[in-house]
Amino acid sequence: MDLRVHGPAPADPFLGAADLLSTEVDLRLPVHVHVRDDPDERTWAAHYDDHHVLNISRQAATSAMARELALHELAHMARNEEEHPSHTQSTDEAVFLALTGRSVERRKLAHCYQIANHMKDIYADDITVSVAPAAKLVTFLESQLAAAVADRPNPGRAPGAWPTARRVSAAADPDITAVNAAFALALVERHDLVGPDHRIYDLARAAAADAPDVGLAEFKRRFESLVDDPSESDYRKALVDVTRAYCVDNAPAAD
């Protein structure tokens, strides 16, 4: 694999990620790693006719997760090169098909794109889990979920009910946090990465309690049951269905 690092970060994590990926699949196109100053954009990939670009924040590039984050993005590149339906299907098209004629909140519409990214991530991480130990991935998923929710009893909840999640910030929307929790559980269960007593389940229950209109179990099932090699039409249907489930089927009833 032809990989070049541009920017103030050590090359070893990226080369290590490339070595791991090459045990399963090799990229045809060269990869240019660009280290960025913006700490809020952890990693993101771009694909061109003659190369891929892995953008990564300086903070992420020098963190203990640098190799794992790079491997995840390289796996997306592999899916892109193989033209996997998850990486060729237009999210715009699926959202249009799912929501034509319906009025949807802007925040819910934005969440649809995050859900589509989760579906891409499932397929990318099918590769990463096959080539690297998953302990850091599990820790990362747990820490991300813990950052969005914190256990605290809700005075308005019935005695004995599971304590609701407290939103840590305005950005931690409880609906998408519940879907994020479903994604995390789906990924660890898809690859049998944790036991049933792992803390990630406590965090997921807290997230679900704070979003009663979102069926965590349903979304976990949808993510976990994605087939390995779907046809284009089957994948489009899965994406349309999950979009409709989030914006329509799980919408709260009108007063």
Secondary structure by P-SEA (a helix, b strand, c coil): ccccccccccaaaaaaaaaaaaacccccbbbbbbbbccccccbbbbbcccbbbbbbccccccccaaaaaaaaaaaaaaaaaaccccccccaaaaaaaacccccccaaaaaaaaaaaaaaaaaaaaaaaaacccaaaaaaaaaaaaaaabbbbbbccccccccbbbccccccccaaaaaaaaaaaaaaaaaccccccccaaaaaaaaaaaacccccaaaaaaaaaaccccccaaaaaaaaaaaaaaaccccccccc
